[in-house]
Amino acid sequence: MVYEKVVSMIASGILQIGDELPSERDLASMLSVSRATVRSAVQQLGEEGIVHISQGARTRVTGDDVQLSGQRIGVTNASSINGYSLEAVHAARLLVETAVVGDAAHHLSEADIMRLENSIAAQTEARNDPVRFLICDREFHLAIYYASPNRLLADFVVDLYTYMLDHRRIAMGQPGAIEKSLEDHAFIVRALKMRNPQAVSAAFADHIRRIHDTSKAVDGGKSPGADPVRKSNRAKGDAIA
């Protein structure tokens, strides 16, 4: 499981070549597993050349050709979802993600809620490191998505979440960005504890709008949707479909 999570983080762009992995202790806390489990997964990643393990130094990502290992993210993959415009993905998140998390409000267990609260604690510890924060952020979001009983919709929302994560890395480095996300996450957990689907959906809608605004500021009009050739080709594909 940890191996697959790290591979997915590399495939989606949260982790990039040259990035240091968090320590075993920190990664175990972020992923809610034991240090022995993390150690075993990292060793496997090292054997496959995905990371470099060095005695006395942090493990670094050295390879990003992880599709060969057969892993996938959600229904599709990061390169496919990144072919859509920022506005298209934003609209889809508002429409689908808010419905999925509202549904999840009925199905999260008390253990799930505790896991989310522990995640916020881990996020707080990572507030000065955008990469570590995004690792925690991903676990936080996926824990909520997969509480929904509809696995297909949850997988689709994961795809939407992975959109342009290289932009999110930059955005999270802006002053106050992580603090704002932490505030959003705390509000989301409060709504989930009330088992109020409408409040959860509304909290996520506000969070999604914030993500859109910060991503747009970083993007500067360079998202795929700004490319008229790509838009034309997509329109042709839509017509055929």
N, C-alpha and C positions, 0 to 999 in steps of 0.2 A: 504494500500500500504506500509506504513512504517513498519507495523507488518510483512508483508511478506518479506520485504527487510532484516530486522534484523534476521528473521528465516533463510533466505537464507545465510546470512553471517555466522551464527552459523553452518549450515549444511555443508558449504564449507570449514570451518576452519579459516576464517578470524577472527571471534570471538570465543574464547574458554572459557571453564569453569574457572572462577576466573578473567576474564577480566572485567575491568570497561567499561561501556558504556560512550561515550562522553556526555558532558552536554546537556541538552535540546537545548540550544542555538546553540551549535556546531553541534549537530546532525541535527537540523532543517536546518542549513546552508549547511551541506554536502549533504542532501537529497532534498534540494530546496522545503521545506514544512514549515508550521507554527509550532511554539512551541506547540500550542494546539494539533495539529495532532500528534506530537511526544509524548506528554504526554499521550494521549489516547492510543496510540499503546503500550507504555511501561507499562501502567497499565494492559492492556490485557495480555502482556507477563508475568507480575508479577502474575496475577491470575492463569496462567497456570503453574507456577513454573519454567519458563524458565529463569527469572531474579529475583533477590532479591532487593526490593526497601527498602531503609533505610533512615529515616529522618536525614538530616545532613551529609549524606555520598553518595558517588557515587553509582549508580545502578550497580550491578555485574551480570554477567552471571552465573547461577547456574545449568542449565540443557542443555544437548545437544541432547536429544532424541526428536528432532524436527520433525522427519519423521512422527510421529503419527498425527501431525497437518495437514497432507496432502499436505505439500508444496513440490515443486520440483524445481530443478535448470535446466533450459534449457530443453533438451530432456530427459536426464537421471539423474543421481545423482552423488555426489562427490565420493562415494565409487566405483562406476563403472568406472568412468573416471580415477581414480587413479590406476586402474589395468593395465594401459598401461605404456610403458616405456617413459622416458623423451624424447628420440630421436623420438619416434613415434608421440608423441603429438607436439613436436617442428616442425616436418615436416608437420603435418596436419595444424598447425597454419599458417605456411608460405604459404601453398597452398590455404587454405580456408579463413582464416581471412583477408589476404591481399585483396582477391577478394571482400569480404563482405564490408570492409571499403571503398574500391574504389567505390563500388556501392553507399555506403552511402553518398559519397561526392556530389552526384547529388541531394540528397533529404533532407539534413539537412536545416532547416529553420534558419532565422536570430536569432530567439529566442533560437534555439538549440545551435548555435554558442556562444551566450551570456552565456548560461548555462555552456558550456564547459570552457569559460573564467573565469566564477565565480568559477567553480570547481578547476581550477588551482590556484586561489587565496586561496581557502580552503586548497588545497594540500600544498601550501607554508606555511600556518599557522600550518599545521600538520607535518612539515618536521622533527621534533624531536621526533615524536611518530609513529613508524612503523604500529601499529594497526590502528590508526586514518588515517594515510596516505593511507593504503590499503582500508579502507572504501571509501575514496574519489576516489581512483584509480578505484575501482569497478564501481562507479557511472559514472565516466568519460568514461570508456570503454563501458559500457552498453548503454550509451546515443548515442554513435557512432554506435554500432552494430545494435540497433533497429531503426536507421534511414534508414536501408536497408529495402526495401519493402518485401523481402523474409523472413518471420518470421521463417521458419524452419531452414534456414541457420544461421540466427541470434541466434536462440536457441542453435544450434550446436556449434557455436563459443563461446557462454557463457559457455558451458560445457568445452571446451578447456581452456578457461580462468581460470576456477576453479581448474585446475590440480595442485595438491600438494601445496595448498596454505599455509600449515604449513611450507614448505620450503621457500616460498616467505616471510613469516613473518620474518624468520631468515635472509634471504638475505637482506631484507630492513633495517635490523639493522646494516648492515656492513657500515663502513665509506664511504660516498660519494654515496651510492646506491640511496637514495631518490633524491638527487640533480641530478643525471644522468637521473632518470625517469622523473623528472620535466622538464629537458631540452628536452627530447624526446617528452613529452606531448605538450610543447610550440611549437615545430617544427610541430607536427601533426596538431595542431589548425591552424597554419599559412597556411599549405597546404590545409586544409579544407576550409578556408576563400577564397582561390584562386579557389575553386571548381575544383581542378586538381586531378582526380582519380589516375593518375600515381604517382604523388608526394605523395599523401596520402598513397598509397600502399607501396611505397618505404620507407616512414617514419615509417610505422608500421613494415615493415620487419626488419629495423634496431632495432626497439624497441623489437621485438620478439627475435631477436638474442641476445640482451643484457639480456633479461629475461632468456633465455636458459643458457647463460654463467654463470650468477650469481646463478641460480638454480642448475646447474651442480656442481659448486664449493661447495655449501652447501650440496648437495646430497652425494657426495663422493662415487659414484658407488653403492648406496643403493636403487636406484629406482626399481620399480617392474620389469623392463626389464632385470635387472641383475640377476634375479632369474630363473635358467634354468628349474625348475619344472613348474613354472608359465608360462614361455614361451612355454614349451612343451604342457601344457594343452590348452593354447590359440591357438596354431597351430592346435591341434586336433579339437577345436571348429571351426576354420576357414575352415578346411577341410570338416566338416559336413555341414557348411553353403554353 
